[in-house]
């Protein structure tokens, strides 16, 4: 079995992006022209660009995990003071950054929050 984050489908190579969906509860933003989430999901996943996506529970329920001096340290709640909170994520696939930006720009949270796109490093592992 081979694991790869860049896929070659014939002549076209695509790149996978982690799309972090950020909400800004204090700033409602500009919702004019905002696409309903159901429509965005149908379009993105129906076109084959969407790979995986989930909403996240409130950030107060999150924990941080790190190992220091051989000890596992777990911390509760928000980790930094920020206006934006990670509300969810999607993994999308696009031929280039321009297409990934076009997909992200249609997400409802691009209008009243923010979207971050993080390309994955190519990872080709032979797991056999």
Steps between C-alpha positions, in 0.01 A plus 500: 500500500633844412397812687524826309365849560561605141306296249577443137182437303625456146659825388360726773670512839297631791604635837317442826443794732397515862232766507461636853161662552524784750208671669502846649209512746552870581512608133201392289678609179328555167251227416380652171541237229575228756439145376300273735729232646287218357547641149877543551533140624293365210701696241844432650456133581282430198769636267763275659695788660388413855676209672403530867347763725365535851368766736684529830349517846550829693863591564438485876472121461840469330818392676868544423741209529878523521784290640762673716773316684328170425172617659177545308356845574133565422359853508133599486311747289609778264872520450544855376292812514375552147200656332471201267429145614536181298141394434569216259714374218484356154760319298460607140679401183573746218737522205658820635476771766277723284235227481533430874448871572192503275355204692579659838357837395158340451492355854249685723762568768709695248227765531460516878822337621814397316645205313864388511643273231799283590644281222611154603857391440520220246523179699568180317536207734504137405307337785539143374 
